[in-house]
Amino acid sequence: MSQDKEKYIIIIAGPTAVGKTALSFELATKYNAEIFSADSRQIYREMSVGTAKPNKEELTKIKHHFIDNRSIHDGYSVGDYHNEITEALATYFESHDVAVLTGGTGMYIHAIRAGLNSYPSVSEEIVTDLEETLRIGGIEMLQHELEETDPEYYAKVDIHNPARLVRALSVIHETGETFTSFQQQEKHGLPYNMIPILLNREREELYERINDRVHTMMRSGLLAEARSLYDHRDLKSLQTVGYNELMRHISGDIDIVAAVELIQRHTRRYAKRQMTWFRKYGDWNSFHPDHQEDIVAFVDQSIIQK
């Protein structure tokens, strides 16, 4: 395809179990596009059933990016994702005009649309010194220093969160500049035309789909998958709905019925938080997932108007 054409990212966001996968396949097929995942757990090879990855047949039909490209033992952040997808999309758009980005991790999608703050690297010695101050003098010492050195950030940060205090003060110690000054640097999203689509359903309908999906996952081997990961249950990557509850069952804390009910309840709460995030960050064009004709017409119009 011609490299001077406009490049488009069709963003399909929404809560878990809403129907993002089916729509992403529909649009990727129509626009001869590949699919880029924006899911912070589908990147892990060892977690498949519990993350609702596309199945092998689906992955074969349409090429996917950012699925199964990390181990649960690897550290991975939104910054890592932003850097890697920036490079991947630049290469991809050399030969394609449209990409489909889909997932429920709001921070990943927001990083693509709005960009990230750029913070300097900080020496381990500075962080160690601040953590020692926290241990000996208590959080009040960090609070007082931050109030003195960066009152603007102090006024808005959760001053009872020691990790955020250490982070801000470490940047101040490293650079001699306020943490606020780095937050205020202009951010830029990726330089492509974004077509943001937010999927949603009525609450009762979505909750029923969530409950059904949990039962489907259990029939598909979620418990066996959790057992295979039990020895690694303390890893950050496994602190996830579905795995947390089954780890409790495997350890003997709760029975399997209670574990399944907790997975359903916690997934419903997670879906609610996802929608709160998406509504807070960015403008969206909202659709019911079943209205695929309307969605395709909207995407067609968006591309033609450009």
SVG drawing of the C-alpha trace seen along z (x, -y; Angstrom):
<svg xmlns="http://www.w3.org/2000/svg" viewBox="-30 -24 54 53">
<polyline fill="none" stroke="black" stroke-width="0.4" points="0.0,0.0 1.1,-3.6 3.0,-5.0 1.6,-8.5 -1.9,-7.4 -3.6,-8.2 -3.0,-5.6 -5.8,-4.6 -6.1,-2.8 -9.6,-1.5 -9.7,-1.3 -12.2,1.2 -12.5,0.7 -14.9,1.8 -15.4,3.9 -14.5,7.6 -17.0,10.0 -18.7,7.2 -17.8,8.6 -14.6,6.9 -13.1,10.0 -15.9,10.7 -16.0,7.1 -12.3,6.9 -12.3,9.9 -15.1,8.4 -13.3,5.1 -9.9,6.7 -11.3,8.9 -13.2,6.0 -10.2,3.7 -7.5,6.3 -5.9,5.3 -4.0,7.1 -5.0,6.9 -3.0,5.3 -3.9,6.3 -4.2,3.8 -4.6,6.3 -2.1,6.3 -2.5,10.0 -2.9,11.6 0.8,10.7 1.8,13.6 2.3,17.0 1.4,19.0 -2.0,17.3 -4.5,18.3 -7.8,19.6 -8.1,17.0 -7.3,14.1 -9.8,15.1 -7.3,15.0 -8.4,15.7 -8.2,19.4 -5.6,21.0 -7.9,21.0 -8.7,17.3 -5.0,16.5 -4.3,18.4 -6.9,16.6 -5.8,13.1 -2.3,12.1 -2.2,10.8 0.4,8.7 1.2,8.4 -0.3,11.8 2.0,14.5 5.1,12.3 6.2,12.3 6.6,14.7 4.9,14.2 8.4,13.9 9.2,10.8 8.5,7.4 6.3,5.4 4.9,1.9 2.7,-0.5 5.9,-2.3 7.3,0.9 4.1,1.4 4.1,-2.1 7.7,-1.9 7.2,1.5 3.8,0.8 5.2,-2.6 7.9,-0.7 5.6,2.2 3.0,-0.2 5.7,-2.2 6.9,1.0 3.3,2.2 2.2,-1.0 4.9,-0.7 2.8,1.9 -0.7,1.4 -3.2,-1.5 -5.5,-0.2 -4.8,1.5 -7.3,2.7 -6.4,2.2 -8.6,3.9 -8.5,4.6 -9.7,3.6 -6.6,2.2 -7.4,-1.5 -3.8,-2.7 -2.5,-0.9 -5.1,-2.5 -4.7,-6.0 -0.9,-5.8 -1.5,-5.3 -4.0,-8.0 -2.5,-10.7 1.1,-9.6 3.1,-9.2 5.0,-11.5 8.7,-11.2 10.6,-10.8 14.3,-10.6 16.0,-7.4 16.8,-7.4 19.8,-5.8 19.1,-2.8 21.1,-4.6 18.7,-7.5 15.7,-5.1 17.4,-3.0 18.1,-6.2 14.5,-7.3 13.2,-3.9 15.5,-3.9 14.2,-7.3 10.7,-5.9 11.6,-2.9 13.4,-4.9 11.5,-8.2 8.0,-7.1 5.9,-8.4 5.6,-11.8 9.2,-12.6 8.6,-12.0 5.4,-13.9 7.1,-16.9 10.0,-16.9 7.6,-16.7 5.5,-19.5 8.6,-21.7 10.1,-20.7 7.1,-20.4 3.9,-21.8 2.0,-21.6 2.4,-17.8 1.9,-17.4 -1.5,-19.1 -2.8,-16.4 -0.9,-13.2 -2.2,-10.5 0.2,-11.5 -0.5,-8.2 0.9,-6.2 4.6,-5.7 5.5,-4.4 4.3,-7.6 6.1,-9.7 9.4,-7.8 8.9,-8.0 8.4,-11.8 11.2,-12.5 13.6,-10.3 13.1,-12.3 13.5,-15.5 16.8,-14.3 18.1,-13.0 17.4,-16.2 16.9,-19.1 13.6,-19.8 10.1,-19.4 8.2,-16.2 5.4,-18.5 7.7,-20.0 8.0,-16.5 4.2,-15.9 3.6,-19.2 5.7,-18.3 3.6,-18.1 2.5,-14.6 1.7,-13.4 -0.2,-10.3 0.9,-8.2 0.7,-10.1 -2.1,-8.2 -5.8,-8.8 -7.7,-7.2 -11.2,-5.9 -12.3,-5.2 -15.2,-2.8 -16.5,-2.0 -18.7,1.1 -21.2,1.4 -24.3,3.3 -27.0,2.9 -25.7,3.9 -27.9,7.0 -26.9,8.2 -23.2,7.7 -23.3,9.3 -25.0,12.4 -22.3,12.6 -19.6,12.3 -21.2,15.1 -21.5,17.3 -17.9,16.6 -16.6,17.7 -18.4,21.0 -17.0,21.5 -13.5,20.8 -13.9,23.4 -15.1,26.0 -12.1,25.0 -9.6,25.8 -9.1,22.7 -8.6,24.6 -5.9,26.8 -4.2,23.7 -4.2,22.1 -2.8,25.3 0.1,25.2 0.9,21.6 0.3,22.1 4.0,22.1 4.3,18.7 1.2,17.2 3.0,14.3 4.2,12.9 2.7,9.5 1.5,10.8 -0.8,13.4 -2.5,10.9 -5.5,11.0 -9.2,11.8 -9.7,15.5 -6.3,16.6 -6.4,15.0 -9.6,16.8 -8.5,20.2 -5.2,19.9 -7.2,19.5 -9.2,22.6 -6.1,24.6 -4.5,23.6 -7.6,24.9 -9.1,21.5 -12.4,21.8 -14.3,24.4 -14.7,24.4 -18.2,23.1 -17.2,20.1 -14.2,19.5 -16.3,19.4 -18.8,17.1 -16.0,14.8 -14.5,14.8 -17.9,13.7 -18.4,11.0 -14.9,9.6 -15.1,9.7 -18.4,7.7 -16.7,5.1 -13.7,5.0 -16.0,4.4 -17.6,1.5 -14.1,0.0 -13.2,0.4 -16.2,-1.6 -15.5,-4.3 -12.0,-4.6 -13.0,-4.8 -15.7,-7.4 -13.1,-9.5 -10.4,-9.4 -10.9,-10.4 -13.9,-10.9 -15.6,-7.8 -18.2,-6.7 -20.4,-4.3 -22.2,-1.3 -23.9,1.9 -21.7,4.8 -24.6,6.3 -25.0,3.2 -22.1,4.2 -23.7,2.6 -23.8,-0.8 -20.3,-0.4 -19.0,0.5 -20.9,-2.4 -19.3,-4.7 -15.8,-3.5 -16.3,-3.8 -17.5,-7.3 -14.6,-8.2 -12.1,-7.0 -13.8,-8.6 -14.1,-11.9 -10.4,-12.0"/>
</svg>
